[in-house]
Amino acid sequence: MSDQSMHSPVVSSALIPAMAPPADVWPGPVTWMKKNLFSTPSSGALTICFLLFAVWLLRHFLSFAIFDAVWSGGREACRTNSQGACWPFIAEKFDYLRYGAYPVFERWRVDLAQAIGAILIVWLLWTKAPRRKVAALLFFLVYPVAAFVLVRGVAWLHLSVIDTTLWGGLLITLLMSIVGIVFSLPIGVILALGRRSELPFVKAVCVTFIEVVRGVPFITVLFMANFMMPLFVPDYLTPDRLLRPLMELFSSAYMAEVVRAGLQAIPKGQYEAAKALGISYFDMMRLIVLPQALTIVIPSIVSTFIGLFKDTTLVAIVGIADFLKAIETARVDPNWAGPTISSTGYLFAGLVYWGFCFGMSRYSQSMERQLARGHKS
């Protein structure tokens, strides 16, 4: 053995500290733009075209909504301005857009009901909030009854009864969308489980309901519920006009297919392992299968909720004064005749609908990120 080999240093692997894998490093704005926006000549050309179009669109939007808009001065200022929005019109009609024809001196009941609902929703959706099960119990069981009593009124509580024909505006839109969202998911889960059931009768009923509802336009359902149902049902059994649209049942058929896709994505080994451990069908679905299935299809569930929220505008066809119908009624007021009144009203409606839909979308994305971190940890 040579002297060089005898005196060569020996490095022990125990002295080398363990290092964590390199974290994802953002490449920087220039590198990111070269990779994602200008990777090829055609990609760069499309990027420039879309950027110019976005700048042009944003410029016109800001000019109409802010820079050239009328912010004060009332009707006369809006009549003489044909370049920008008329925001005094929205300020004047804001109460009508929120409540419809609901009596002025009783609108505090609507405000109180909406405030309680907002608090419960924030409590329920805040993942770090304490006692979320209590919030779910209050929101799904107690709040619907309390809100109905508060908004509709009962004589024995000395609350005057307000007929639903006077309800309108954002009150109707939020009411119908919340009711539809709350009931469409559990009904959709039941229909999805029934469609996958091994009982022929249960499966046939669920499949028939889902396919019939998904094959019929929602406008047809609205006309049938509002005009045909009273012809076949006695007057004392005819549901209120707000219950006739049956949006939760219509949406539940689409929700059932979304949930079914999540159930089919679960590996069979999950079912077999649960059965091998002697877990009952109800506990298997409640504790193992459904949590995973619903997590997989969160984007599709939220997309269905967003579609349901926007579909509330269709109830105006059968005479229910929702938020968009209130906009249309307000814009034809001859006292506010002006060149940009209609555009201002529809712009405000679009911003309101976008705000709610964007909020639901962002919350679903945050939930996806939290669940992804939970799976990786």
C-alpha positions in Angstrom: 0.0 0.0 0.0 1.4 3.4 -1.0 2.0 6.2 1.4 -0.5 8.4 -0.4 -3.3 6.0 0.2 -2.3 5.6 3.8 -2.4 9.3 4.5 -5.5 10.2 2.4 -8.2 11.8 4.5 -11.3 9.8 5.3 -14.5 11.8 5.5 -17.1 10.2 7.7 -20.7 10.4 6.5 -21.7 11.2 10.1 -20.0 14.6 9.9 -22.0 15.7 6.9 -25.2 17.5 8.1 -28.5 16.5 6.6 -29.8 19.2 4.3 -33.4 19.8 3.4 -34.4 19.6 -0.3 -34.1 22.9 -2.1 -37.2 25.0 -1.8 -39.0 26.3 -4.9 -37.4 29.5 -5.8 -39.3 32.0 -7.9 -37.2 32.7 -11.0 -37.8 36.4 -11.0 -40.1 38.6 -13.2 -37.9 38.7 -16.3 -37.3 34.9 -16.4 -40.9 34.2 -15.6 -42.1 36.4 -18.5 -39.6 34.9 -20.9 -40.8 31.4 -20.0 -44.6 31.9 -19.8 -45.4 35.0 -22.0 -42.6 35.2 -24.6 -41.4 31.6 -25.0 -42.1 31.6 -28.8 -42.7 34.4 -31.3 -46.4 33.5 -31.6 -46.8 33.4 -27.8 -45.2 36.9 -27.6 -47.5 38.3 -30.3 -50.6 36.9 -28.5 -49.3 38.4 -25.2 -48.9 41.8 -26.8 -52.3 41.7 -28.5 -54.1 40.7 -25.3 -52.2 43.2 -23.3 -53.2 46.0 -25.6 -56.8 44.9 -25.6 -56.8 44.7 -21.8 -55.3 48.3 -21.6 -57.9 49.6 -24.0 -60.8 47.9 -22.2 -59.5 49.1 -18.8 -59.1 52.6 -20.0 -62.7 52.8 -21.2 -64.0 51.1 -18.1 -62.2 53.6 -15.8 -63.3 56.5 -17.9 -66.9 55.6 -17.8 -67.0 54.4 -14.1 -64.7 56.9 -12.5 -63.1 59.7 -14.4 -66.1 60.9 -16.6 -68.7 59.8 -14.1 -71.1 62.0 -12.3 -70.7 61.8 -8.5 -72.9 64.7 -7.4 -75.4 67.1 -8.8 -78.4 65.0 -9.0 -80.7 64.4 -12.0 -79.8 67.4 -14.1 -76.1 66.7 -14.0 -76.8 63.1 -15.2 -79.0 64.3 -18.1 -76.2 66.5 -19.4 -73.5 63.9 -19.2 -73.4 61.2 -21.8 -69.8 60.0 -21.2 -69.8 58.6 -17.7 -71.9 56.7 -15.1 -74.5 58.4 -13.0 -73.8 57.3 -9.5 -76.3 59.7 -7.8 -78.9 57.4 -9.5 -77.6 54.4 -7.6 -77.4 56.3 -4.3 -81.1 57.5 -4.8 -82.3 54.0 -5.6 -80.1 52.0 -3.3 -82.7 51.3 -0.7 -85.1 50.0 -3.3 -82.4 47.8 -4.8 -81.8 46.3 -1.4 -85.3 45.8 -0.2 -87.7 46.2 -3.1 -91.1 47.3 -1.8 -90.5 46.1 1.7 -92.0 48.7 4.2 -89.6 51.4 5.1 -90.2 51.3 8.8 -89.8 47.5 9.0 -86.5 47.3 7.1 -84.6 47.0 10.3 -85.8 43.4 10.4 -84.1 42.6 7.1 -80.9 44.3 8.3 -80.9 42.3 11.5 -81.6 39.0 9.7 -78.8 39.7 7.2 -76.4 40.8 9.9 -77.0 37.6 11.9 -76.6 35.5 8.8 -73.3 37.2 7.9 -71.9 36.6 11.4 -72.8 32.9 11.2 -71.4 32.5 7.7 -68.1 34.1 8.8 -68.0 31.9 11.9 -68.7 28.8 9.8 -66.2 29.5 7.0 -63.4 30.7 9.3 -61.3 27.5 9.6 -59.6 28.6 12.8 -62.8 29.8 14.6 -63.8 28.0 17.8 -66.9 25.8 18.0 -67.6 25.6 14.3 -70.0 22.8 14.9 -72.1 25.1 17.0 -72.1 27.6 14.1 -73.2 24.9 11.7 -76.0 23.9 14.0 -77.2 27.5 14.4 -76.9 28.3 10.7 -78.6 25.2 9.3 -81.3 24.6 11.9 -81.9 27.7 14.0 -81.2 30.6 11.6 -83.6 29.7 8.8 -86.6 29.6 11.2 -85.5 32.7 13.0 -84.8 34.7 9.8 -88.1 33.7 8.3 -90.0 34.8 11.5 -88.1 38.0 11.6 -88.5 39.0 7.9 -92.0 37.6 7.4 -93.3 38.5 10.9 -95.7 36.8 13.3 -98.6 38.4 15.1 -97.8 36.9 18.5 -94.4 38.5 18.5 -95.9 41.8 17.6 -94.1 41.8 14.3 -96.4 42.8 11.5 -96.7 40.2 8.7 -95.1 41.4 5.4 -96.4 39.6 2.4 -93.7 38.1 0.1 -95.1 40.1 -2.8 -93.4 43.2 -1.2 -90.0 41.5 -0.9 -87.5 42.3 -3.6 -84.1 43.5 -4.7 -81.0 42.0 -3.1 -83.1 40.5 -0.3 -84.7 38.1 -2.8 -81.4 37.3 -4.5 -79.5 36.5 -1.3 -82.5 34.6 0.1 -83.0 32.3 -2.9 -79.2 31.7 -3.4 -78.5 30.9 0.2 -81.5 28.5 0.4 -80.4 26.9 -2.8 -76.8 26.5 -1.8 -77.7 25.2 1.7 -80.1 22.5 0.4 -78.6 21.6 -3.0 -75.4 20.1 -1.6 -77.0 17.6 0.9 -79.7 16.7 -1.5 -77.1 16.2 -4.2 -75.0 14.0 -2.0 -78.1 11.8 -1.3 -78.9 11.6 -5.0 -75.3 10.7 -5.8 -75.2 7.9 -3.2 -78.6 6.7 -4.4 -77.5 6.6 -8.0 -74.6 4.3 -6.9 -76.8 2.2 -4.7 -77.1 -1.5 -5.3 -80.9 -1.3 -4.6 -82.6 -1.2 -8.0 -85.6 0.8 -6.9 -83.5 3.5 -5.2 -81.1 3.7 -8.1 -83.9 4.0 -10.6 -85.6 6.8 -8.7 -82.4 8.8 -8.4 -81.3 8.3 -12.0 -84.8 9.3 -13.2 -84.9 12.4 -11.1 -81.3 13.5 -12.1 -81.8 12.9 -15.9 -85.2 14.5 -16.1 -84.2 17.6 -14.2 -80.9 18.0 -16.1 -82.8 17.5 -19.4 -85.3 20.2 -18.9 -84.5 23.9 -19.1 -84.8 25.8 -15.9 -87.1 28.4 -17.5 -89.6 25.5 -18.2 -89.4 24.5 -14.5 -90.1 28.1 -13.5 -93.2 28.3 -15.7 -94.5 24.9 -14.6 -94.0 25.8 -10.9 -95.6 29.2 -11.1 -98.4 28.8 -13.6 -99.2 25.1 -13.8 -98.8 24.0 -10.2 -101.7 26.2 -8.9 -104.0 24.5 -11.5 -103.4 21.1 -10.1 -103.0 21.8 -6.4 -105.7 23.2 -4.1 -105.3 26.8 -2.9 -104.5 25.8 0.6 -101.7 23.5 -0.6 -100.2 25.9 -3.1 -96.7 26.9 -1.9 -95.6 30.5 -1.6 -94.3 32.1 -4.8 -90.8 32.2 -3.4 -90.9 28.4 -2.9 -92.2 27.6 -6.4 -89.0 28.1 -8.3 -87.5 25.0 -6.6 -84.0 26.2 -7.4 -82.5 23.9 -4.7 -84.0 20.8 -6.4 -82.9 21.9 -9.9 -79.4 22.6 -8.7 -79.2 19.4 -6.6 -79.4 17.3 -9.8 -76.3 19.0 -11.2 -74.7 18.7 -7.7 -75.4 15.0 -7.7 -73.3 14.5 -10.8 -70.4 16.5 -9.3 -70.5 14.4 -6.2 -70.7 11.2 -8.2 -67.5 12.2 -10.0 -65.8 12.6 -6.7 -67.0 9.2 -5.4 -65.8 7.5 -8.6 -62.3 9.1 -8.1 -61.9 7.3 -4.7 -59.9 4.1 -5.1 -61.7 0.8 -4.4 -59.1 0.0 -1.8 -60.6 2.7 0.5 -64.0 0.9 0.4 -62.4 -2.6 0.8 -60.3 -1.4 3.8 -63.3 0.1 5.5 -65.3 -3.1 5.0 -62.4 -5.2 6.2 -62.3 -3.2 9.4 -66.0 -3.8 10.0 -67.0 -0.2 9.5 -70.7 0.3 8.7 -71.8 1.9 5.4 -72.9 5.1 7.1 -69.7 5.6 9.0 -67.6 4.7 5.9 -69.3 7.3 3.9 -69.3 9.9 6.6 -65.8 9.5 7.9 -63.8 8.1 4.9 -65.3 8.4 1.5 -67.3 11.6 1.4 -64.6 13.8 3.0 -62.2 12.7 0.3 -64.7 12.9 -2.5 -65.9 16.3 -1.7 -62.3 17.6 -1.3 -61.6 16.4 -4.9 -64.5 18.2 -6.4 -64.4 21.5 -4.5 -63.8 23.5 -7.7 -66.8 21.9 -9.4 -69.0 22.4 -6.3 -68.1 26.1 -6.1 -68.8 26.4 -9.8 -72.2 25.0 -9.3 -72.8 27.4 -6.4 -71.8 30.3 -8.6 -74.0 29.2 -11.4 -76.9 28.9 -8.9 -76.3 32.4 -7.6 -76.4 33.8 -11.1 -79.4 31.8 -12.1 -81.5 33.7 -9.5 -81.9 36.4 -12.1 -84.1 34.0 -14.1 -86.9 34.2 -11.5 -87.7 37.7 -12.8 -89.3 36.0 -15.8 -92.2 34.8 -13.5 -92.6 38.1 -11.8 -90.3 37.8 -8.7 -88.6 41.1 -8.2 -85.0 40.0 -7.6 -82.0 42.3 -7.7 -81.7 42.5 -11.5 -85.4 43.1 -11.8 -85.2 45.9 -9.3 -82.4 47.4 -11.5 -84.6 47.2 -14.5 -87.6 48.7 -12.7 -85.5 51.6 -11.3 -83.9 52.5 -14.6 -87.2 53.2 -16.3 -88.2 55.9 -13.8 -89.0 59.0 -15.9 -87.7 61.2 -13.2 -84.2 59.8 -13.8 -84.3 59.7 -17.6 -80.7 60.1 -18.8 -78.3 58.8 -21.5 -76.3 56.6 -19.1 -78.9 55.6 -16.5 -79.4 52.1 -17.9 -75.6 51.5 -18.4 -75.0 52.7 -14.8 -77.6 50.3 -13.4 -76.3 47.3 -15.3 -72.7 48.2 -14.4 -73.7 48.3 -10.7 -75.5 45.0 -11.0 -72.5 43.4 -12.7 -70.2 44.6 -10.0 -72.4 43.2 -7.2 -72.7 39.8 -8.9 -69.0 39.8 -9.6 -68.2 40.6 -6.0 -70.2 37.7 -4.6 -69.0 35.2 -7.2 -65.3 36.3 -6.9 -65.6 36.0 -3.1 -66.8 32.4 -3.4 -64.1 31.5 -5.9 -61.3 32.9 -3.8 -62.6 31.1 -0.7 -62.7 27.8 -2.5 -59.1 28.4 -3.7 -57.9 29.1 -0.2 -59.6 25.9 1.0 -57.9 23.9 -1.7 -54.5 25.3 -0.7 -55.1 24.4 3.0 -56.2 20.9 2.2 -53.2 20.5 -0.1 -50.9 21.5 2.7 -52.7 19.1 5.0 -52.1 16.2 2.6 -48.4 17.0 2.1 -47.6 17.4 5.8 
